[in-house]
Amino acid sequence: MIKISNLDKSYGPQTLFAGVSFNINARERIGLVGRNGSGKTTLFRLLLKQEEPDRGEISIPKHYRMGYLEQHLRFSRATILEEACLGLPPEQEYDHWRAEKILSGLGFSAADMHRRPQEFSGGYQIRLNLTKTLVSAPDLLLLDEPTNYLDIVSIRWLEKFLRAWKREFIIITHDRQFMDSVISHTLGIHRCKVRKIAGGTGKLYAQRLQEETVHEKTRLHEEKKQRETELFIRRFRAKARLAGLVQSRIKTLEKRPQLEVLEQIAGIEFSFPYADFPAHIMLEATQLGFHYHPGKPWLIEDMHLALGPRERIAVIGRNGRGKSTLLRLLAGGLSPLAGNIRRHGRLAAGYFGQTHVAHLHPENTVEDELLSAEPQQSRERARAVAGAMLFAQEQALKKIAVLSGGEKSRVLLGRLLLQPSNLLLLDEPTNHLDMESCESLLEAMQCYPGSIVFVTHDELFLHTLAEKLLVFDRNRVLFYQGGYQQFLDEIGWENEETFSNRAPAAGSSGPATPAAPEAASPEKRQGQKRETRQERARIIQEKSKVLRPLEKRIQEVEHMIGNLEKEICCNEGLMVKAAESADREALAELPKKSRDLHAQVDFLFKELEKIQHEYDAKAGQYEKKNRALEKGDA
């Protein structure tokens, strides 16, 4: 068990942790959440002894091993497989099949195993580092945004791998659905404190919201009582007959604890401006083809796409297959080598791409870059958007050259908030955002009146937004008329299920396995897969039928609480006015009404907690059914 006691950590005037204490127990799988800059990565560095706390103690058992996903790319072996095997613990140094199995799951082919690490892109080199970390089988696995460098199929493999992890791990990721699917506990950093609870992120956020709502209600109530006491003291201080009572009230006032006003935590706010579009077709691509190197296979070949208003199309597939290239073609950043793309004259496209960061001028300030996106906008509007992207006040005057990669991405997103558009082309927009910012982006994309074509590996975005899919899989581009879950049920990813069960390559020293039973015929296997898909679809339908009424009731209760709290606020304003005007009748009635309103809110909070508990329990039951189905299918 790791024990953290009374931990303090600051950098200059910025305090990250103040009096933090928690434990990491055996076999706990922990999701670490908190806004960007709250100290998640710093906590990892403290655990790894790469930094020292200002105060407090971190107690780690002797011989307890930690594995951390390194971002530094240093390789010393001739091949991918040899480099990956460096991560094997001494007792498994010849079990090369273990490294090969993980490399396969993370997207390396059999031919890749004998290539030099330096031949691969930075993203694949990070995957190699991830392989070395996973294969080392540490007691505590520390993963900081591992999904940023993985495609959707590899993420699904990593999800299964982490579910089967027998030791402890802590993971940081902006992908909430991925995190909730693999963790047993959530560790939240908020207002320089750390809280750990059993369960997923939703439970932590719900508790935090409820506690801060209660804190604010209590603070307002205490302030009201304080005003009343001060008024009593001022009114009767000169009355000798009431001197004892006045002194008692003064002492009570001095002893009453003062609840602090909770500081407003800045969060990224998204709202994409819309430009009207009058026609039925925005953009049409016919017989589209493109490749980067003559003689190499075409990344995109003979592709057709007709894009209309209010479309929601997700572009999904393995890395390196052409997803980002397609968005650059649609945005006009590349010219097709075959076919053509016709754009309507009123088309106004906003494009966000990771490579687009290079187009930012290094000597410009954040404010200058935002103004250049839409020169007709005022400087005040640019400053407001800079603030929405967490570049408040003097931060807006920072030069692009000194910004981190994540900050530059926020500048690019900020440019989209100033440019009216009717088509958004978004390539991995969630990278470098925290979980709360991702949810804000998702909500803005749902509300956007125009069309969106987006590349993402975040399955929450896919399940929530995607109405059609462009799938880069099986060496072709498939245009799928349906949502993501329907695609998984009907088609699925090529060879996905073989990753976690891939046998060691010939000549490797894998473990002895019993003789396999007689292989099922292709027809029988196909029938089994069809039955599995049907059962999965049945579970999904049943889950929707059971959970949807609970979701609706939760929304209704939350809406009722919101209305009551508005009424309480209005009633308190009337009480202040009544006190100022000495309206005795109102002062007799309004406090009674306030008590009734508070009682109704308290009752609704209890009902909300009860419904949420029922929802979580039933959702957990369906999750177990799905996991059992996956195990049976494996």
VEXSETI-281922 format. One record per residue (C-alpha): x, y, z; residue in three letters. Coordinates in pm, whole numbers, plus 32768, in hexadecimal, padded with zeros to 4 digits. Layout:
{rec {X,Y,Z},Ala} ...
END
This chain:
{rec {8000,8000,8000},Met} {rec {807A,8161,7FAD},Ile} {rec {8023,8267,80B1},Lys} {rec {8022,83DD,806C},Ile} {rec {800C,84B8,81A6},Ser} {rec {7FDC,8633,81C8},Asn} {rec {8076,867E,8074},Leu} {rec {80BB,87E8,8010},Asp} {rec {8147,8855,7EC0},Lys} {rec {8162,89B2,7E2B},Ser} {rec {8215,8A5C,7D0B},Tyr} {rec {824A,8BC6,7D6B},Gly} {rec {80F6,8C62,7DB3},Pro} {rec {8038,8B3A,7D1E},Gln} {rec {7FCE,8A32,7E1A},Thr} {rec {7F83,88DB,7D89},Leu} {rec {7F55,8809,7EC5},Phe} {rec {7F06,8874,8029},Ala} {rec {7EEF,876E,813B},Gly} {rec {7EA7,864E,804D},Val} {rec {7E87,84ED,80DC},Ser} {rec {7E14,83A8,8037},Phe} {rec {7E7B,823C,8009},Asn} {rec {7EAE,815C,7ED9},Ile} {rec {7E49,7FFE,7F3E},Asn} {rec {7E8D,7EAB,7EA0},Ala} {rec {7DE3,7E6A,7D4E},Arg} {rec {7D45,7FC3,7D3B},Glu} {rec {7D1D,8049,7BDA},Arg} {rec {7D0C,81C2,7BFE},Ile} {rec {7CA0,82D3,7B0D},Gly} {rec {7D46,8423,7B5C},Leu} {rec {7C70,854E,7AF6},Val} {rec {7C97,86C6,7B14},Gly} {rec {7CA6,87F7,7A38},Arg} {rec {7DDB,8848,796A},Asn} {rec {7EE2,88DA,7A51},Gly} {rec {7E47,8845,7B8D},Ser} {rec {7F78,8768,7BD0},Gly} {rec {7F2B,8610,7B3B},Lys} {rec {807F,85E3,7A95},Thr} {rec {812A,8681,7BC3},Thr} {rec {808D,8576,7CA1},Leu} {rec {8128,846B,7BBF},Phe} {rec {827C,8514,7BDC},Arg} {rec {825D,851B,7D57},Leu} {rec {8208,83A8,7D62},Leu} {rec {8333,835E,7C82},Leu} {rec {8419,8431,7D64},Lys} {rec {846A,850F,7C3B},Gln} {rec {83FB,8633,7D15},Glu} {rec {83E4,8665,7E8C},Glu} {rec {82B4,86ED,7F48},Pro} {rec {82D1,8834,8008},Asp} {rec {8241,8780,8136},Arg} {rec {81B0,862C,8186},Gly} {rec {8214,84C7,8146},Glu} {rec {81E8,83BF,8037},Ile} {rec {8219,8263,80C7},Ser} {rec {8268,8153,7FC4},Ile} {rec {82AA,7FE4,801E},Pro} {rec {8409,7F5D,7FEB},Lys} {rec {8447,7EBA,7E96},His} {rec {8300,7F4C,7E12},Tyr} {rec {832E,7F8B,7C9C},Arg} {rec {828A,80A2,7BD3},Met} {rec {826A,80B4,7A5B},Gly} {rec {823A,8206,79B0},Tyr} {rec {81EF,8250,7843},Leu} {rec {831E,8317,77D2},Glu} {rec {82F2,8429,76CD},Gln} {rec {8469,8434,7683},His} {rec {84C9,836E,754E},Leu} {rec {8616,82BE,7588},Arg} {rec {864E,816D,74E0},Phe} {rec {8782,808E,74E8},Ser} {rec {871C,7F4C,7436},Arg} {rec {8714,7EF7,72C4},Ala} {rec {85A7,7E8A,72AC},Thr} {rec {8456,7EE0,7341},Ile} {rec {8437,7D8A,73E6},Leu} {rec {8595,7D95,747F},Glu} {rec {8553,7EF1,7509},Glu} {rec {8404,7E87,759C},Ala} {rec {84A7,7D5A,7645},Cys} {rec {8583,7E48,770E},Leu} {rec {8450,7E82,77E5},Gly} {rec {842E,7D14,784B},Leu} {rec {8480,7CCE,79BA},Pro} {rec {85B9,7BF7,79F4},Pro} {rec {84F5,7AB8,7A35},Glu} {rec {8445,7ADD,78E1},Gln} {rec {8565,7B62,780D},Glu} {rec {8540,7A4A,770B},Tyr} {rec {83C2,7A58,76F7},Asp} {rec {83C5,7B27,75B9},His} {rec {8262,7ABB,756D},Trp} {rec {81E8,7BA1,7685},Arg} {rec {8278,7CD3,75DA},Ala} {rec {8200,7C5E,7485},Glu} {rec {809D,7C30,7506},Lys} {rec {808C,7D94,758D},Ile} {rec {8130,7E27,7455},Leu} {rec {8028,7D77,7382},Ser} {rec {7F10,7DFF,745A},Gly} {rec {7F98,7F61,7435},Leu} {rec {7F94,7F4B,72BA},Gly} {rec {80EB,7EC6,7250},Phe} {rec {80DC,7DBF,713E},Ser} {rec {81AF,7C82,712A},Ala} {rec {8291,7D2C,702A},Ala} {rec {82BF,7E5A,7111},Asp} {rec {8362,7D81,721D},Met} {rec {84AD,7D7A,715E},His} {rec {84B7,7EEA,70F7},Arg} {rec {858A,7FF2,71A3},Arg} {rec {84D7,80CD,72A5},Pro} {rec {8558,8208,71F9},Gln} {rec {8490,81B1,70BE},Glu} {rec {8345,81F0,7170},Phe} {rec {828B,8333,71B3},Ser} {rec {8296,83D7,7309},Gly} {rec {813E,834C,735D},Gly} {rec {81AC,81E7,731A},Tyr} {rec {82EE,821F,73DB},Gln} {rec {821B,8286,7508},Ile} {rec {815A,8140,74D7},Arg} {rec {82A7,8088,74EC},Leu} {rec {82ED,8136,7637},Asn} {rec {818F,80D3,76AB},Leu} {rec {81DC,7F6A,764F},Thr} {rec {831D,7F71,771E},Lys} {rec {8257,7FFC,7845},Thr} {rec {813D,7EFD,782E},Leu} {rec {8220,7DD0,77F8},Val} {rec {82F1,7E2A,792C},Ser} {rec {81C7,7DC2,7A08},Ala} {rec {8208,7EC4,7B1D},Pro} {rec {8153,7EC7,7C6A},Asp} {rec {80C6,801F,7C17},Leu} {rec {808C,808C,7AB0},Leu} {rec {8081,8206,7A72},Leu} {rec {7FE5,8268,7924},Leu} {rec {7FD2,83D8,78BF},Asp} {rec {7EE8,840A,7793},Glu} {rec {7F45,82C0,76E9},Pro} {rec {7E23,82D9,75F3},Thr} {rec {7EAB,8417,754F},Asn} {rec {7F93,8343,7477},Tyr} {rec {7EAA,821F,7431},Leu} {rec {7DA3,81E3,7327},Asp} {rec {7C4A,816B,7381},Ile} {rec {7C94,7FF7,7351},Val} {rec {7DCB,8008,742C},Ser} {rec {7D07,80C5,7536},Ile} {rec {7C03,7FB0,753B},Arg} {rec {7D1D,7EB2,7563},Trp} {rec {7DBC,7F7D,767E},Leu} {rec {7C68,7F8F,7729},Glu} {rec {7C53,7E11,7732},Lys} {rec {7DBE,7DFA,77A3},Phe} {rec {7D8A,7EE7,78C9},Leu} {rec {7C4A,7E3A,7933},Arg} {rec {7D17,7CFE,7960},Ala} {rec {7E34,7DB0,7A1D},Trp} {rec {7E74,7CF8,7B65},Lys} {rec {7F38,7E06,7C1E},Arg} {rec {7F02,7F7B,7C55},Glu} {rec {7EFC,8093,7B57},Phe} {rec {7EB0,8207,7B47},Ile} {rec {7E45,8296,79FA},Ile} {rec {7E1A,83FA,797F},Ile} {rec {7D43,8421,7849},Thr} {rec {7C4A,851B,77BA},His} {rec {7B80,83F5,772E},Asp} {rec {7A77,83CE,783C},Arg} {rec {79D1,829A,77A6},Gln} {rec {7B20,81E7,778B},Phe} {rec {7B7D,8243,78F1},Met} {rec {7A30,81D3,7985},Asp} {rec {7A48,8086,78CF},Ser} {rec {7B93,8022,7972},Val} {rec {7BA2,80BE,7ACF},Ile} {rec {7B27,804F,7C24},Ser} {rec {7B65,819D,7CD6},His} {rec {7B71,830D,7C78},Thr} {rec {7C72,8400,7D08},Leu} {rec {7C0F,856A,7CD5},Gly} {rec {7CE9,86A1,7CFB},Ile} {rec {7C12,87D1,7D46},His} {rec {7C5D,8919,7DF9},Arg} {rec {7DB8,889A,7E68},Cys} {rec {7D1C,876B,7F12},Lys} {rec {7D08,85FE,7EA9},Val} {rec {7BE0,8517,7EDD},Arg} {rec {7BD3,83A4,7E8E},Lys} {rec {7A8C,82E3,7E6C},Ile} {rec {7A28,8188,7DFB},Ala} {rec {797C,8199,7CA9},Gly} {rec {798D,8260,7B68},Gly} {rec {79B9,83CF,7B15},Thr} {rec {7843,8417,7B0B},Gly} {rec {781E,83C1,7C7B},Lys} {rec {793E,84A6,7CDD},Leu} {rec {78BB,85CC,7C13},Tyr} {rec {775A,859C,7C9C},Ala} {rec {77D9,859B,7E03},Gln} {rec {78B0,86CD,7DC4},Arg} {rec {778E,878B,7D27},Leu} {rec {76A5,8733,7E44},Gln} {rec {77A2,8795,7F50},Glu} {rec {77F2,88E3,7EAD},Glu} {rec {767E,8928,7E80},Thr} {rec {7645,88DF,7FF3},Val} {rec {7775,89B5,804E},His} {rec {76EE,8ADC,7F89},Glu} {rec {7590,8AB5,801A},Lys} {rec {7620,8AA3,8179},Thr} {rec {76FE,8BD2,813C},Arg} {rec {75D9,8CA2,80C1},Leu} {rec {7508,8C31,81EA},His} {rec {7621,8C89,82DD},Glu} {rec {7651,8DDC,8239},Glu} {rec {74DD,8E1D,825F},Lys} {rec {74E6,8DBF,83D0},Lys} {rec {7618,8E9A,83FF},Gln} {rec {7567,8FC5,8362},Arg} {rec {743C,8F8A,8443},Glu} {rec {751C,8F76,8579},Thr} {rec {75DC,90B1,8516},Glu} {rec {7492,9166,84DE},Leu} {rec {741A,90F9,8638},Phe} {rec {7560,9171,86D9},Ile} {rec {7552,92C5,862C},Arg} {rec {73E3,92F6,8684},Arg} {rec {73F3,9298,87F4},Phe} {rec {755C,92E8,8859},Arg} {rec {74ED,9424,890D},Ala} {rec {73D4,9376,89CA},Lys} {rec {744E,9335,8B2D},Ala} {rec {7334,923C,8B65},Arg} {rec {73B8,9161,8A48},Leu} {rec {752D,918F,8A8B},Ala} {rec {7560,9025,8AF7},Gly} {rec {74AD,8FA1,89C5},Leu} {rec {7574,9086,88E0},Val} {rec {76BF,9013,897B},Gln} {rec {7653,8EAA,894B},Ser} {rec {760D,8EEB,87DD},Arg} {rec {775E,8F98,87B4},Ile} {rec {7814,8E6A,8846},Lys} {rec {774B,8D7F,8768},Thr} {rec {77A8,8E50,863A},Leu} {rec {791B,8E46,8695},Glu} {rec {7919,8CCB,86BE},Lys} {rec {7854,8C80,8580},Arg} {rec {793A,8BE6,8477},Pro} {rec {7953,8CA1,8331},Gln} {rec {7916,8BCA,81FC},Leu} {rec {79E9,8C3B,80D7},Glu} {rec {7955,8C8D,7F87},Val} {rec {79C1,8B75,7E9E},Leu} {rec {7AA6,8C01,7D95},Glu} {rec {7A20,8BE0,7C34},Gln} {rec {7AFC,8AE7,7B7B},Ile} {rec {7B40,8B4F,7A15},Ala} {rec {7ADA,8A53,790D},Gly} {rec {7AE9,8A53,7793},Ile} {rec {79A2,8AC6,76FA},Glu} {rec {7943,8A6F,7594},Phe} {rec {783A,8B09,74B6},Ser} {rec {7874,8AF7,733E},Phe} {rec {77DE,8C1D,727A},Pro} {rec {7706,8BB2,7154},Tyr} {rec {76F0,8C3C,6FF2},Ala} {rec {75A6,8BF6,6F3D},Asp} {rec {75B1,8AFC,6E20},Phe} {rec {7498,8B01,6D18},Pro} {rec {74C9,89C4,6C45},Ala} {rec {74AC,8849,6C65},His} {rec {7615,87EF,6C0F},Ile} {rec {773B,8896,6CBC},Met} {rec {7854,87D0,6C26},Leu} {rec {7870,86AC,6B34},Glu} {rec {799F,85CE,6AF8},Ala} {rec {799D,84E1,69CF},Thr} {rec {7A9A,83CE,697E},Gln} {rec {7B82,846B,6A7D},Leu} {rec {7CE5,83E2,6A89},Gly} {rec {7E26,8440,6B3B},Phe} {rec {7F7B,83B6,6B9D},His} {rec {80BF,8457,6C15},Tyr} {rec {81BF,837D,6B60},His} {rec {81AB,82FF,69F9},Pro} {rec {81B8,8187,69EA},Gly} {rec {8125,8165,6B48},Lys} {rec {7FBA,80F8,6B84},Pro} {rec {7EB5,8209,6B70},Trp} {rec {7E41,8283,6CC5},Leu} {rec {7CF4,82EB,6C2D},Ile} {rec {7C76,8255,6AE9},Glu} {rec {7B32,8286,6A24},Asp} {rec {7A7A,831D,6B4C},Met} {rec {7929,83C9,6B2C},His} {rec {7890,84B4,6C2D},Leu} {rec {7768,85A2,6C1C},Ala} {rec {774C,867B,6D52},Leu} {rec {7606,8728,6DA9},Gly} {rec {759E,8818,6EC0},Pro} {rec {759E,87A2,702B},Arg} {rec {7660,8662,6FEA},Glu} {rec {7723,85B4,70FE},Arg} {rec {782D,84D9,705C},Ile} {rec {7943,8431,7123},Ala} {rec {7A83,83C8,7072},Val} {rec {7B12,829A,7128},Ile} {rec {7C21,8195,70F5},Gly} {rec {7D87,813B,7144},Arg} {rec {7E97,8243,7149},Asn} {rec {7F51,827E,7005},Gly} {rec {7E30,8210,6F26},Arg} {rec {7DD1,836A,6EA3},Gly} {rec {7CD1,83FE,6F94},Lys} {rec {7D88,8548,6FCA},Ser} {rec {7DE0,8554,6E58},Thr} {rec {7C6F,8542,6DFF},Leu} {rec {7C1E,866A,6EE1},Leu} {rec {7D3A,8735,6E48},Arg} {rec {7CAF,86E5,6CED},Leu} {rec {7B51,8752,6D54},Leu} {rec {7BDE,888F,6DF4},Ala} {rec {7CA5,88E7,6CBB},Gly} {rec {7DFB,88BF,6D5E},Gly} {rec {7E4F,87AB,6C63},Leu} {rec {7DED,8780,6AF7},Ser} {rec {7D69,862B,6A87},Pro} {rec {7E3C,8560,6995},Leu} {rec {7D04,84C0,6904},Ala} {rec {7B9A,852C,68F3},Gly} {rec {7B23,867D,696B},Asn} {rec {7A79,8733,6A89},Ile} {rec {7967,882F,6A3C},Arg} {rec {7913,892B,6B4C},Arg} {rec {77DC,8A05,6B5A},His} {rec {781F,8B79,6B3F},Gly} {rec {7783,8BBA,6C95},Arg} {rec {784C,8AAA,6D41},Leu} {rec {790A,8B31,6E70},Ala} {rec {79E6,8A21,6F01},Ala} {rec {7A9F,8A32,704C},Gly} {rec {7BC4,8940,7061},Tyr} {rec {7C80,88C3,7194},Phe} {rec {7DA8,87DB,7164},Gly} {rec {7ED4,8783,7239},Gln} {rec {7FC3,87D2,7118},Thr} {rec {7F15,8923,70EE},His} {rec {7FD4,8998,7224},Val} {rec {80FE,89D8,7140},Ala} {rec {8035,8AEA,7090},His} {rec {802C,8BBF,71CD},Leu} {rec {8124,8CE0,71BA},His} {rec {8224,8CB6,72D4},Pro} {rec {8251,8E2C,730B},Glu} {rec {80DC,8E73,7327},Asn} {rec {8034,8E86,7478},Thr} {rec {7F03,8DB0,74C7},Val} {rec {7E2C,8EE6,7498},Glu} {rec {7ECE,8F33,7345},Asp} {rec {7E8A,8DD1,72C7},Glu} {rec {7D1E,8DE2,7331},Leu} {rec {7CF2,8F36,728A},Leu} {rec {7D8D,8EB2,7147},Ser} {rec {7C82,8DA1,7139},Ala} {rec {7B71,8EA5,710B},Glu} {rec {7C01,9005,70D9},Pro} {rec {7AA7,90A7,70F3},Gln} {rec {7A86,9034,725B},Gln} {rec {7AD3,912E,736F},Ser} {rec {7BFD,910B,7454},Arg} {rec {7B0A,90E5,7577},Glu} {rec {7A68,8FB9,74CE},Arg} {rec {7BBF,8F1E,748C},Ala} {rec {7C19,8F52,75FB},Arg} {rec {7AD1,8EAE,7665},Ala} {rec {7B1A,8D7B,7591},Val} {rec {7C80,8D74,7615},Ala} {rec {7BED,8D6A,7773},Gly} {rec {7B00,8C51,770E},Ala} {rec {7C34,8B8E,769B},Met} {rec {7CDE,8BCE,77EE},Leu} {rec {7DBC,8CEC,7774},Phe} {rec {7D37,8DF3,7864},Ala} {rec {7DC1,8F54,7883},Gln} {rec {7F3E,8F5B,7853},Glu} {rec {7F3A,8DEE,77DF},Gln} {rec {7E9E,8E6B,769A},Ala} {rec {7FDF,8F2E,7658},Leu} {rec {80C0,8DF9,765E},Lys} {rec {8172,8DB3,7517},Lys} {rec {811F,8C78,7454},Ile} {rec {828F,8C12,745D},Ala} {rec {8289,8BDA,75D8},Val} {rec {8143,8B15,75E4},Leu} {rec {8132,899E,7621},Ser} {rec {8095,88B5,7522},Gly} {rec {7F52,88A9,75E8},Gly} {rec {7F41,8A26,75FF},Glu} {rec {7F76,8A48,7487},Lys} {rec {7E57,8955,744F},Ser} {rec {7D7A,8A32,7528},Arg} {rec {7DD9,8B60,7451},Val} {rec {7D6B,8AA0,7319},Leu} {rec {7C21,8A46,73BE},Leu} {rec {7BF9,8BB2,7425},Gly} {rec {7C18,8C1F,72B9},Arg} {rec {7AEA,8B43,7267},Leu} {rec {7A1F,8BFC,736F},Leu} {rec {7A52,8D42,72B0},Leu} {rec {7A13,8CC6,714D},Gln} {rec {78A4,8C93,70EA},Pro} {rec {788F,8B46,7035},Ser} {rec {7794,8A47,6FBA},Asn} {rec {7888,8922,6FA9},Leu} {rec {797F,88B9,70B6},Leu} {rec {7A9F,87D1,705B},Leu} {rec {7B37,875C,71A4},Leu} {rec {7C65,8676,71B7},Asp} {rec {7C92,85E7,7318},Glu} {rec {7C15,8723,73C6},Pro} {rec {7C13,8680,7521},Thr} {rec {7D8D,8650,7534},Asn} {rec {7E25,8733,7641},His} {rec {7CCE,877E,76DC},Leu} {rec {7C6C,8712,7839},Asp} {rec {7B32,8646,787B},Met} {rec {7A55,8772,78CF},Glu} {rec {7AC7,882B,7794},Ser} {rec {7A7B,86F7,76C0},Cys} {rec {7919,86F3,7749},Glu} {rec {78F2,8866,76FB},Ser} {rec {796D,8826,7597},Leu} {rec {787D,8700,756E},Leu} {rec {7758,87D8,75DA},Glu} {rec {77BC,88EE,74E8},Ala} {rec {77D8,87F5,73C9},Met} {rec {767E,876E,741C},Gln} {rec {75EC,88CF,7413},Cys} {rec {76A0,893F,72D4},Tyr} {rec {759E,8976,71BC},Pro} {rec {7690,8928,70A0},Gly} {rec {7737,87E7,702B},Ser} {rec {785F,8742,70D7},Ile} {rec {795C,864C,704B},Val} {rec {7A41,85DF,7165},Phe} {rec {7B5F,84EE,71A5},Val} {rec {7B69,8461,7305},Thr} {rec {7BC2,8329,73CA},His} {rec {7AE3,8393,74ED},Asp} {rec {79C4,8299,74EC},Glu} {rec {78E8,837E,75C0},Leu} {rec {78EE,847D,74A3},Phe} {rec {78AB,8369,73A7},Leu} {rec {7783,82D8,7466},His} {rec {76F1,8432,74AD},Thr} {rec {7728,84EC,7365},Leu} {rec {776B,8409,723D},Ala} {rec {7643,83CF,7155},Glu} {rec {7718,8351,7033},Lys} {rec {7878,82C6,7020},Leu} {rec {799C,82CE,6F30},Leu} {rec {7A5B,8196,6F99},Val} {rec {7BC7,8162,6F36},Phe} {rec {7BE5,7FEA,6F64},Asp} {rec {7C2B,7EAF,6E97},Arg} {rec {7D05,7F7C,6DA7},Asn} {rec {7BDF,8049,6D2D},Arg} {rec {7AFC,816A,6D8F},Val} {rec {799C,80FC,6DEA},Leu} {rec {7881,81FA,6DF8},Phe} {rec {7798,816E,6F04},Tyr} {rec {7634,81F0,6F20},Gln} {rec {7601,81C5,7095},Gly} {rec {7686,820F,71F0},Gly} {rec {77BC,8188,7299},Tyr} {rec {7714,8080,7372},Gln} {rec {7658,7FFF,7243},Gln} {rec {77A3,7FE4,7188},Phe} {rec {783F,7F1D,72A7},Leu} {rec {7713,7E35,72B5},Asp} {rec {76F5,7DF8,7140},Glu} {rec {785B,7E0D,70BD},Ile} {rec {7960,7E52,71CC},Gly} {rec {7AD6,7E89,71A2},Trp} {rec {7BAA,7D9D,70D2},Glu} {rec {7C65,7C9D,71A7},Asn} {rec {7C1A,7D60,72E7},Glu} {rec {7BCF,7C2C,73B6},Glu} {rec {7D13,7B7D,7355},Thr} {rec {7DF0,7C85,73F9},Phe} {rec {7DC5,7C17,7560},Ser} {rec {7DE8,7AA8,750B},Asn} {rec {7EF7,7AAD,7403},Arg} {rec {7FDF,797F,7426},Ala} {rec {8159,79A7,7443},Pro} {rec {8211,79B2,72F9},Ala} {rec {82D0,7881,7284},Ala} {rec {8415,7853,733C},Gly} {rec {83AA,791C,7470},Ser} {rec {83AD,7882,75C9},Ser} {rec {823E,78A9,761F},Gly} {rec {8195,77DF,772F},Pro} {rec {8129,767D,76EC},Ala} {rec {7FBA,766C,768D},Thr} {rec {7ED2,7543,7675},Pro} {rec {7E70,74C3,7520},Ala} {rec {7D5D,7597,7489},Ala} {rec {7C0D,74F5,744F},Pro} {rec {7BA3,74AB,72F0},Glu} {rec {7B75,75F7,7239},Ala} {rec {7A12,765D,71F2},Ala} {rec {79A9,767C,7089},Ser} {rec {7999,77DB,6FEF},Pro} {rec {781C,77BD,6FE2},Glu} {rec {780B,7762,7153},Lys} {rec {78F5,787E,71B6},Arg} {rec {7827,796F,70E9},Gln} {rec {76EB,78F3,7192},Gly} {rec {7787,791D,72EA},Gln} {rec {77EF,7A81,7297},Lys} {rec {7692,7ACD,7216},Arg} {rec {75F7,7A46,7357},Glu} {rec {76E9,7B19,7425},Thr} {rec {768E,7C52,7360},Arg} {rec {751B,7C08,738B},Gln} {rec {7545,7BD3,7502},Glu} {rec {760F,7D14,751E},Arg} {rec {7504,7DD3,745F},Ala} {rec {73F7,7D3F,7544},Arg} {rec {74B8,7DAF,7679},Ile} {rec {74E1,7F0D,75E8},Ile} {rec {736B,7F27,75A0},Gln} {rec {730F,7EA7,76F9},Glu} {rec {7409,7F93,779D},Lys} {rec {737A,80BB,76E0},Ser} {rec {7215,8058,773D},Lys} {rec {726C,8038,78B0},Val} {rec {735B,8160,78D7},Leu} {rec {72B2,8263,77FD},Arg} {rec {718C,82A1,78EF},Pro} {rec {7285,82C5,7A0E},Leu} {rec {7355,83BC,7942},Glu} {rec {7219,8480,78F5},Lys} {rec {71B5,8488,7A65},Arg} {rec {7314,84F8,7ACB},Ile} {rec {72FD,8617,79D2},Gln} {rec {71A2,8674,7A52},Glu} {rec {7213,8679,7BBE},Val} {rec {734A,8744,7B68},Glu} {rec {726B,883B,7AAB},His} {rec {717C,8853,7BD6},Met} {rec {72A1,8890,7CC3},Ile} {rec {7324,89A1,7BDD},Gly} {rec {71D0,8A4E,7BD5},Asn} {rec {71AA,8A39,7D4F},Leu} {rec {7305,8AC9,7D86},Glu} {rec {72AD,8BED,7CA2},Lys} {rec {7170,8C20,7D6F},Glu} {rec {723B,8C13,7EB3},Ile} {rec {7326,8D1B,7E2D},Cys} {rec {7200,8DF7,7DC8},Cys} {rec {715B,8DC2,7F1C},Asn} {rec {729A,8E27,7FD3},Glu} {rec {72A2,8F66,7F06},Gly} {rec {713D,8FB1,7F70},Leu} {rec {719D,8F72,80DC},Met} {rec {72B7,9071,80C3},Val} {rec {71C8,9173,8030},Lys} {rec {70C4,9126,813B},Ala} {rec {71C7,9157,824C},Ala} {rec {7233,92A3,81B6},Glu} {rec {70CB,931F,81A0},Ser} {rec {7067,9285,82F2},Ala} {rec {6F48,91C9,824C},Asp} {rec {6ED7,90F8,8375},Arg} {rec {6DDA,902B,82B3},Glu} {rec {6EDA,8FC8,81B0},Ala} {rec {6FDF,8F80,82BE},Leu} {rec {6EE7,8E90,835B},Ala} {rec {6E92,8DD6,8218},Glu} {rec {6FD5,8DD2,8153},Leu} {rec {70AC,8D0A,824D},Pro} {rec {6F9B,8C02,8259},Lys} {rec {6F9E,8BED,80DF},Lys} {rec {711B,8BD5,80E5},Ser} {rec {710D,8AAF,81D8},Arg} {rec {700D,89FF,80FC},Asp} {rec {70E2,8A33,7FC5},Leu} {rec {721D,89B2,8073},His} {rec {715B,8882,80EF},Ala} {rec {70E8,8839,7F8A},Gln} {rec {724D,8856,7F08},Val} {rec {72CD,876D,8018},Asp} {rec {71BE,8671,7FC4},Phe} {rec {7211,8680,7E51},Leu} {rec {7386,8653,7E94},Phe} {rec {7337,8516,7F58},Lys} {rec {725A,849C,7E3B},Glu} {rec {736B,84F1,7D3F},Leu} {rec {746A,842C,7E09},Glu} {rec {737A,8303,7E18},Lys} {rec {7336,8307,7CA0},Ile} {rec {74A8,8333,7C51},Gln} {rec {74FB,820A,7D2D},His} {rec {73F6,8138,7C78},Glu} {rec {747B,81AD,7B27},Tyr} {rec {75E6,815A,7B83},Asp} {rec {7582,8002,7C06},Ala} {rec {74BE,7FA5,7ACC},Lys} {rec {75C7,8036,79E4},Ala} {rec {76C6,7F60,7A9D},Gly} {rec {75F2,7E2A,7A66},Gln} {rec {75EC,7E64,78EF},Tyr} {rec {7761,7EA9,78F0},Glu} {rec {7797,7D56,7994},Lys} {rec {76BC,7CB2,788B},Lys} {rec {778A,7D53,7777},Asn} {rec {78D1,7CE6,7818},Arg} {rec {784F,7B84,7840},Ala} {rec {77EC,7B86,76D1},Leu} {rec {7947,7C01,766D},Glu} {rec {79EC,7AEF,773B},Lys} {rec {790A,79E9,769E},Gly} {rec {7952,7A76,7546},Asp} {rec {7AC8,7A6B,7586},Ala} 
END
